[in-house]
Amino acid sequence: MQYNEMSKEQLLQLKAELDERYKEAKAKGLNLNMSRGKPSATQLNVTMDMLDVINSSSDLKSEDGTDCRNYGVLDGIPEAKKLMADMMGTTPEHVIIYGNASLNIMYDQVSRAYTHGILGNTPWCKLDKVKWLCPVPGYDRHFAITERFGIEMINIPMSVDGPDMDMIEKLVSEDESIKGIWCVPKYSNPQGYTYSDETVKRMAALKPAAKDFRIFWDNAYVIHHLYDDKQDEILDIISECEKAGNPDMVFEFASTSKVTFPGSGVAALATSKDNVADIKKQMTIQTIGHDKINQLRHVRYFKNVAGLKEHMKKHAEFMRPKFEATLKVLEDELTGLGIGTWSEPRGGYFISFDAMEGCAKAIVAKCKEAGVILTNAGATFPYGKDPKDSNIRIAPSFPTPEEMSEAAELFVLCTKLVSVEKLLEQK
């Protein structure tokens, strides 16, 4: 029976049972953290032999003869550009290799546009108003960047095919102050959705009023599949923008942060040749070059994109049981109750859960009180404000599958309890 079909007396009886179970759960003294998409130590161990690829006797020259120990090569060694281009599905001439974090590149791109402008356009800091489109629920660190620069963020609803393109097309064509959009196009954070071919093509064919409008295409999970036989595929946004006559409109980001080591991976930007030239002018002042030894290490370890993909199968072996353990508990405990829906991703790092309206904050608080830490309710929306107080991001990566089962059991218990309390308020 769905909870909203229960009488007040039935709900009160159920609440008493749930209260007792919650007391017992609190007494267990759990201490589990599902707040961020953090790889487990077991996953990090998979790549430890990468540290032995380069040693004191290694030849540290890249394929073009560059001594990777020294200054220079602002945009990355050729073989690293090829590896990252193949990972993203583009070509090396579109790619700049950076340090370890794609988030750092995204921040820099917004900062450059804000202070110096893009391709000769007016710096955003000199404009009266700058706005940004934010598919929701989305990635809190994206929203933090645009909020940091005082950019007004506009919520765009998401579906299984991607963000609402009718809404996006209308807004960008009518408002010159809209300068960008955040996108996690494959296994999106937090829902695990992948943009359909139609969505990618329509995104690439946008006709924005602003000449310096940019799609920030954060392809963080492009090779992060959970299943060999159920992999989502996505069109290459770089070539689609070129076909649509909008080659400069996209900045694509990717990294090996969750492929090798989050603190010492390789990050890359892919964009048009004009954007590359514009960015390199400013990089010349900002840096003499990034860590080429680390770039070389990655290339020699993986050799090519096939090596990257084979390595990701090892990660999937660890990640898949955690997702399946969580989804099994949600399905077994909440199906048919009418108090929650959830995504079932085939890749990425998160599960998105939508509780009854007005319940997310209370569920997260109850979980925390009983020893399970979740991402703050509201974090998946700009300014930390979920209009429905409904969405909760679940990150299964760090705990063990057994711990995820235990954490999920507590989560569903808290969801049931908070839902009953909400329904009793309405009786």
Secondary structure, DSSP 4 states (H G I P E B T S, - for coil): --GGGS-HHHHHHHHHHHHHHHHHHHHT---EEESS-PPPHHHHHTTGGGGGSS-TTS--B-TTS-BTTSS--TT--HHHHHHHHHHHTS-GGGEEE-SS-HHHHHHHHHHHHHHT-STTPPPGGGSS--EEEEEES--HHHHHHHHHTT-EEEEEEEETTEE-HHHHHHHHHH-TTEEEEEE--SS-TTT-----HHHHHHHHT---SSTT-EEEEE-TTTT-BS-SSS------HHHHHHHTT-TTSEEEEEESTTTS-TTS--EEEE--HHHHHHHHHHHHHH-S---HHHHHHHHHHH-SHHHHHHHHHHHHHHHHHHHHHHHHHHHHHHTTSSSEEE---SBSS-EEEEESTT-HHHHHHHHHHTTEEEPPTTTTSGGG--TTS-EEEE--SSS-HHHHHHHHHHHHHHHHHHHHHHHHHH-
